[in-house]
Amino acid sequence: MSARAAAAASARPAGRENGRAAGSPGRADIDLPSQSKVVKKPLVLGIAGVTVAVAAVAFVLMRGPASSDAALASGASPGAAGSAASSAGGPPVSVSLVAVQKRDVEVMLDATGTVTALNSVDVRPQISTTITKVHIREGQFVTAGQPLFSLDARNDEVNLTKARAQLAKDLAALADAQRQLARSKDLFAQNFIAQGVVDTNQTLVDSQQAVVASDRAAIEAAQVALSYSRITATAAGRAGAINVFAGSFVQPSGTALVTITQLDPIAVAFSLPQRNLGQALAALRGGGGTVTATFPETGASASGKLLFVDNTVDANSGTVKVKAEFANKDERLWPGAFVNIRLAVQTLKGASVIPQASIIQSPRGKMVYVVDASGKATPRPVEVLYAEGADAAVSGVKPGEKVVLDGRQNLRPGSSVIERAPADGMPRGRRGGAASAASGANSGASGPPAAVASAVPTA
């Protein structure tokens, strides 16, 4: 018994220690998961859930406009697309609106023209002789008939004198022949001579009259030749450079003595494409469309009328030559200068005008968002009749309706909108492109990120 008790006593401590490890564990020796793992696992699961929710909301918001455009492109009605968009229950979109204006719009054709004179004359002599006097100065304005040059006319003056002397001689012979005819008629009446004598004298008178007529023609020819020695201006204009001086020998085939160019009125020549030929002819038949010439250096402009449309289209360039006439009393238009031309060929009466920046190019064509009285944005197709600068004349909208200018990239059919005031000092029509780009760049701040920010606290 003592031996068994000793064995039990010796085995008891070992059993207690082994019991803590295996059979009888203590509170401090229990093998539990670490407290950090117990705490971190729910946190990780929560963050993962929030991330998934944020991604889902962002995907839905970013897909909204695309799905609306896809619905429009597939032929879905705007009402169906609007109901799909409104089902998202998004907040109203901040946009800027412009009212459709009604005004007359002139259809303009643009071209580059060259100033040309309506009348430009190269003055040349018609005979070979020597200049005796120059009557004008370079750059002087001359009137029609004003003397320009005097040439050596001594030979022509002599020829004129000879022709006049010959006429006087033949006139005397004619007078004698007429007296002889009168005598022969008296003698024939008294039966002193035969009829043949009278006929002979009559023939002599007729031939002498022809000689006198020839002499008079010779005198006129001599006067014409003498007139060549006096050169006058055929039209009013400005004299250019004078290439000769007194004593210079000139001849018809030589260099021009001077060029006289008419400056008022003056013309501008330009070319139009063949497709605009009908419009130009219609403007010409209507009394000449208004033509505006703008100087590229100063920006100043002059107004004129369409004057001429050529009768042939250039086969090489596919263009037709056109001229316009301008009053030029202030001499702003100078021959040879380049100007920018705008030709008004048509006027759109009472056209609906909107900024070009409000027009959206959709898969089915051009469209705008029209806001109704309830503040809902509805897409509407439009057709651009004419566009110039920041404005466009369109069909499909009525004057007085309001279309979206800025913020249209955030709209879906049926979206509610809130109008915001345009930026100060910047016209709506001109700020559309920059404002659209800016709002497109900031669309992340006004659209999906707002939804994400509201989704995080909810998760």
HELIX and SHEET records of a PDB file:
HELIX    1   1 SER A    2  ASN A   18  1                                  17    
HELIX    2   2 GLY A   19  GLY A   23  3                                   5    
HELIX    3   3 ARG A   27  ASP A   29  5                                   3    
HELIX    4   4 GLN A   35  ALA A   73  1                                  39    
HELIX    5   5 PRO A   78  SER A   86  1                                   9    
HELIX    6   6 ARG A  154  ALA A  189  1                                  36    
HELIX    7   7 GLN A  195  SER A  227  1                                  33    
HELIX    8   8 GLN A  274  ASN A  276  5                                   3    
HELIX    9   9 LEU A  277  ARG A  285  1                                   9    
HELIX   10  10 GLN A  356  SER A  358  5                                   3    
HELIX   11  11 ARG A  408  ASN A  410  5                                   3    
HELIX   12  12 ARG A  428  ALA A  441  1                                  14    
HELIX   13  13 SER A  443  SER A  446  1                                   4    
HELIX   14  14 PRO A  448  THR A  458  1                                  11    
SHEET    1   A 5 ILE A 360  SER A 362  0                                        
SHEET    2   A 5 GLY A 365  VAL A 371 -1                                        
SHEET    3   A 5 LYS A 402  ASP A 406 -1                                        
SHEET    4   A 5 VAL A  93  ALA A  99 -1                                        
SHEET    5   A 5 VAL A 417  GLU A 419  1                                        
SHEET    1   B 8 GLU A 383  GLU A 388  0                                        
SHEET    2   B 8 ASP A 391  SER A 395 -1                                        
SHEET    3   B 8 PHE A 338  PRO A 355 -1                                        
SHEET    4   B 8 GLN A 101  THR A 116 -1                                        
SHEET    5   B 8 ILE A 266  PRO A 273 -1                                        
SHEET    6   B 8 THR A 319  PHE A 326 -1                                        
SHEET    7   B 8 SER A 301  ASP A 314 -1                                        
SHEET    8   B 8 THR A 290  THR A 294 -1                                        
SHEET    1   C 4 SER A 120  VAL A 123  0                                        
SHEET    2   C 4 VAL A 258  THR A 261 -1                                        
SHEET    3   C 4 GLY A 237  ALA A 239 -1                                        
SHEET    4   C 4 PHE A 141  VAL A 142 -1                                        
SHEET    1   D 4 ARG A 230  THR A 232  0                                        
SHEET    2   D 4 PRO A 147  LEU A 151 -1                                        
SHEET    3   D 4 THR A 129  VAL A 134 -1                                        
SHEET    4   D 4 PHE A 249  VAL A 250 -1                                        
SHEET    1   E 3 ILE A 360  SER A 362  0                                        
SHEET    2   E 3 GLY A 365  VAL A 371 -1                                        
SHEET    3   E 3 ALA A 377  PRO A 381 -1                                        
END                                                                             
